[in-house]
Amino acid sequence: MNLLAYILLNGLLAFFVYEDFKHRAISAWALAAVLIVSVLYSANSIALAEIRYNSLYIILFLSVQVGLLELYYFLKRKRLKSVINEMIGIGDILFLFAIAPLFSPIQYIFSYIAGLIFVLIAYALIRQWLSLTIPLAGLYSIYLMLLLLAGRIMQHPWCTDIETYTVLNRYL
Protein backbone atom coordinates (compact mmCIF):
# COMPACT_ATOMS: atom_id res chain seq x y z
CA MET A 1 0.00 0.00 0.00
CA ASN A 2 2.84 2.38 0.85
CA LEU A 3 4.49 1.89 -2.54
CA LEU A 4 1.18 2.46 -4.33
CA ALA A 5 0.54 5.65 -2.33
CA TYR A 6 4.11 6.79 -3.07
CA ILE A 7 3.65 6.24 -6.81
CA LEU A 8 0.23 7.94 -6.84
CA LEU A 9 1.54 10.90 -4.86
CA ASN A 10 4.49 11.38 -7.20
CA GLY A 11 2.21 11.09 -10.22
CA LEU A 12 -0.08 13.78 -8.81
CA LEU A 13 2.88 16.01 -7.98
CA ALA A 14 4.22 15.59 -11.52
CA PHE A 15 0.76 16.55 -12.78
CA PHE A 16 0.92 19.72 -10.62
CA VAL A 17 4.26 20.60 -12.20
CA TYR A 18 2.80 20.27 -15.69
CA GLU A 19 -0.45 22.04 -14.85
CA ASP A 20 1.09 24.95 -12.92
CA PHE A 21 3.73 25.64 -15.56
CA LYS A 22 1.29 25.38 -18.46
CA HIS A 23 -1.90 26.97 -17.07
CA ARG A 24 -0.72 28.82 -13.94
CA ALA A 25 -3.47 27.01 -12.05
CA ILE A 26 -4.01 23.64 -10.39
CA SER A 27 -7.15 21.51 -10.39
CA ALA A 28 -9.39 21.19 -7.35
CA TRP A 29 -9.83 17.45 -7.96
CA ALA A 30 -6.03 17.00 -7.97
CA LEU A 31 -5.76 18.92 -4.67
CA ALA A 32 -8.38 16.63 -3.12
CA ALA A 33 -6.56 13.58 -4.51
CA VAL A 34 -3.23 14.77 -3.04
CA LEU A 35 -4.88 15.27 0.34
CA ILE A 36 -6.36 11.76 0.31
CA VAL A 37 -3.17 10.09 -0.92
CA SER A 38 -1.10 12.07 1.61
CA VAL A 39 -3.26 10.72 4.42
CA LEU A 40 -2.96 7.16 3.06
CA TYR A 41 0.80 7.50 2.67
CA SER A 42 1.27 8.78 6.24
CA ALA A 43 -1.19 6.27 7.70
CA ASN A 44 1.42 3.57 7.08
CA SER A 45 3.68 5.25 9.66
CA ILE A 46 1.39 6.90 12.22
CA ALA A 47 -2.20 6.72 13.48
CA LEU A 48 -4.96 8.76 11.84
CA ALA A 49 -5.50 10.68 15.08
CA GLU A 50 -1.88 11.84 14.98
CA ILE A 51 -2.20 12.77 11.29
CA ARG A 52 -5.24 14.89 12.16
CA TYR A 53 -3.43 16.49 15.12
CA ASN A 54 -0.32 17.26 13.02
CA SER A 55 -2.39 18.61 10.13
CA LEU A 56 -4.36 20.94 12.38
CA TYR A 57 -1.16 22.48 13.73
CA ILE A 58 0.22 22.87 10.22
CA ILE A 59 -3.01 24.47 8.98
CA LEU A 60 -2.88 26.84 11.96
CA PHE A 61 0.74 27.69 11.08
CA LEU A 62 -0.16 28.40 7.44
CA SER A 63 -3.24 30.40 8.44
CA VAL A 64 -1.11 32.62 10.68
CA GLN A 65 1.34 33.06 7.80
CA VAL A 66 -1.43 34.14 5.41
CA GLY A 67 -2.91 36.42 8.07
CA LEU A 68 0.45 38.09 8.68
CA LEU A 69 0.95 38.50 4.95
CA GLU A 70 -2.46 40.16 4.69
CA LEU A 71 -1.62 42.44 7.64
CA TYR A 72 1.74 43.40 6.14
CA TYR A 73 0.19 44.42 2.81
CA PHE A 74 -2.67 46.22 4.57
CA LEU A 75 -0.17 48.31 6.54
CA LYS A 76 1.99 48.88 3.46
CA ARG A 77 -0.85 49.91 1.12
CA LYS A 78 -3.04 51.60 3.74
CA ARG A 79 -6.09 49.87 2.26
CA LEU A 80 -7.76 46.52 2.67
CA LYS A 81 -7.25 44.39 -0.42
CA SER A 82 -6.65 40.66 -0.26
CA VAL A 83 -3.29 39.35 -1.41
CA ILE A 84 -4.85 36.00 -2.24
CA ASN A 85 -5.06 35.59 -6.02
CA GLU A 86 -3.21 38.89 -6.41
CA MET A 87 0.15 38.07 -4.82
CA ILE A 88 -0.27 34.35 -4.10
CA GLY A 89 -2.77 32.02 -5.70
CA ILE A 90 -5.43 30.27 -3.69
CA GLY A 91 -4.31 27.04 -5.35
CA ASP A 92 -0.82 27.50 -3.94
CA ILE A 93 -2.21 27.95 -0.42
CA LEU A 94 -4.55 24.97 -0.78
CA PHE A 95 -1.64 22.91 -2.10
CA LEU A 96 0.36 23.70 1.05
CA PHE A 97 -2.68 22.62 3.12
CA ALA A 98 -3.10 19.41 1.07
CA ILE A 99 0.44 18.18 1.72
CA ALA A 100 0.14 18.79 5.49
CA PRO A 101 -0.59 15.12 6.35
CA LEU A 102 2.83 14.14 4.99
CA PHE A 103 4.68 15.91 7.80
CA SER A 104 4.85 16.41 11.52
CA PRO A 105 4.64 20.09 12.48
CA ILE A 106 8.39 20.42 13.06
CA GLN A 107 9.25 18.59 9.84
CA TYR A 108 6.75 20.75 7.97
CA ILE A 109 8.29 24.02 9.15
CA PHE A 110 11.78 22.87 8.15
CA SER A 111 10.62 21.54 4.79
CA TYR A 112 8.41 24.62 4.19
CA ILE A 113 11.37 26.97 4.61
CA ALA A 114 13.69 24.75 2.57
CA GLY A 115 11.00 24.35 -0.10
CA LEU A 116 10.48 28.10 -0.43
CA ILE A 117 14.25 28.59 -0.74
CA PHE A 118 14.28 25.86 -3.42
CA VAL A 119 11.43 27.61 -5.25
CA LEU A 120 13.23 30.97 -5.20
CA ILE A 121 16.50 29.47 -6.47
CA ALA A 122 14.76 27.40 -9.14
CA TYR A 123 12.70 30.38 -10.28
CA ALA A 124 15.84 32.55 -10.48
CA LEU A 125 17.41 29.92 -12.75
CA ILE A 126 14.41 29.48 -15.08
CA ARG A 127 12.61 32.85 -14.95
CA GLN A 128 13.73 33.83 -18.45
CA TRP A 129 11.44 31.12 -19.84
CA LEU A 130 8.48 31.94 -17.59
CA SER A 131 6.06 34.80 -17.12
CA LEU A 132 6.36 37.18 -14.19
CA THR A 133 4.45 34.92 -11.78
CA ILE A 134 6.16 32.17 -9.82
CA PRO A 135 4.63 28.69 -10.30
CA LEU A 136 4.82 27.99 -6.56
CA ALA A 137 2.83 24.74 -6.50
CA GLY A 138 4.71 23.39 -9.52
CA LEU A 139 8.19 24.17 -8.25
CA TYR A 140 7.29 23.10 -4.71
CA SER A 141 6.02 19.81 -6.18
CA ILE A 142 9.46 19.19 -7.69
CA TYR A 143 11.03 19.86 -4.30
CA LEU A 144 8.50 17.56 -2.60
CA MET A 145 9.17 14.74 -5.09
CA LEU A 146 12.89 15.01 -4.30
CA LEU A 147 12.13 15.08 -0.56
CA LEU A 148 9.89 12.01 -0.81
CA LEU A 149 12.55 10.20 -2.82
CA ALA A 150 15.16 11.03 -0.16
CA GLY A 151 12.77 9.84 2.54
CA ARG A 152 12.18 6.61 0.66
CA ILE A 153 15.89 5.99 0.18
CA MET A 154 16.68 6.76 3.84
CA GLN A 155 13.51 4.95 4.99
CA HIS A 156 12.49 8.10 6.88
CA PRO A 157 8.79 8.84 7.43
CA TRP A 158 8.53 12.64 7.36
CA CYS A 159 5.30 12.47 9.38
CA THR A 160 7.15 11.60 12.61
CA ASP A 161 9.60 13.63 14.67
CA ILE A 162 11.60 10.79 16.22
CA GLU A 163 14.50 11.04 13.75
CA THR A 164 14.33 14.85 13.79
CA TYR A 165 14.75 14.99 17.56
CA THR A 166 17.64 12.51 17.33
CA VAL A 167 19.44 14.59 14.68
CA LEU A 168 18.76 17.90 16.47
CA ASN A 169 19.97 16.51 19.82
CA ARG A 170 23.12 15.20 18.17
CA TYR A 171 24.06 18.55 16.62
CA LEU A 172 22.70 21.06 19.14
N, C-alpha and C positions, 0 to 999 in steps of 0.2 A: 504493500500500500504506500509506503514511504517513497519508493522509487517512482511509482505512478504519479503521486502528488508532486514530486520533484520535477518530473518531465512535464506535467501539465502546467505547473507554475512557470517554468522556464519558457514554455511555448506561449503562454499568455504575456509574459514580460517581453518576449521577442515581438509579439503582436503590438504591444504598446510602443515599442521603438518604431516600428513601421508606421503605425497610425499617427503618432505624435509628430514624427518628422514629415510625413506626407500631408496630413490634414490639420495639424496644430490643435488636435482635439483627441480625446479618448472616449471610447464607448462606455455607456453605463452598464451594459450587460457584461463587458469585460471586467469592469471594476467589481461587480458583484461576484463574478467567477473567481477573481483573484482573492477576494475576501474569503470565499468558501474554501478554496484550495489552500489558502494560508492557514486556516483553522485546521483542516485535515492534515496538513504537513506538520504542524506543531503538535497536534494531538497524539502523534507517535512518540513524543518526548515528555509531554506534561499533560496534566489533567485539564479538562475543559474549564473548570472553575478558575484555574490559574491563568489560562489563556484569556478568559473574560476579565479577570482582575488586572492582568498586565495591559490588556488593550484599553481598558478604561483609563488607566494612568497615562498611557501614551496619547489617547484622544484628548485628555485634559491638558497635557503638555502642548500638543499642537494647537488646541483651542486658545491657550494663553498666548502662544506665538502669534497666531492670527490676530487676536485682540490687541496685542502690543503693536503689531504692524499697522493696524487700523488707527490706533491712538497716535502713533508717530506721524502718519500722514495727515491726520486731522490737525495736529499741532503745527505741522509744517505748512499746510495749505490754508489753515484757518477756516476751513469749511468741511462739512461732513459729506464725504463721497467715498463709497466703498472701494477698496483696492482690489477686491475679488473681481475677477474677469477684466480688470483694467491693468493691474500690475502682476497679478498671479491668477492663473486660471482655476476655476472651481474643480476642474478635473485633476489638476495637480494636487490640490488639497485633499480631495477624496482618495486619490491614489495613495497619499501618505497615510491616510486613515486605513485603507484597505490592506496595507502590508503590516499593520500593527500586530496582528497575531503571530507574526514570524519572530518577534523579539520580546525579550524582557525589557522593562523600562530602561534599565541602565544600558543594555546592549543597543536599544533603539537610539538613545541620545548619542552614543558614540558613533553608531553607523549613520545617523542623520547628519551629524556634523561632517563626517568623512565623505558621505554621499554628496552633500552640497559643495564641498571642496572639489570633489571629482567632477561634478557638473560644471562648475566654473572653469576648471582647467580644460575639460573636454570642449566646452563651448568656445573658449579662447582659441583652441587649436582649429576648430572647424567653422567658426563664425563667418568666414568669407563665403561659404557655400550655403548659408542659412539666411533667413530673414532676421529682422531685429529682435524678435522674441526668442527666448530660450525654451527649447523643448524639455522642460524639467522632468516630466514623467518619463519621456523616452530615454534621456540620458541617465536618469536615476535608475531606470530599469536595467540598463547595461551594467551599472555599478552593482545592482542587487543580484544580477545573474552571476557576476564575478564573485560576490560575497557568498552566495549560495554554493557555488562551485568550491570555493575555499573551505566552507563549512563541511561540505560533503567529503572532500579529500582529508581534512583533519578530523572527521567524524565529530564535529562540534555542533550541537543544537543551539542556535542563536536565541532560542526562546527561554533558556535557563541562564542563571548568573553564576553557577557553581564555578565554571572555568574562569569567568571574568574575575571573581573574587580571588581565586588562586593566583592569577597572573598579576593583579593589582597588588596583592599582599607581597608577592615576590619582589616586585620592583619599587614599591613605595615604602 
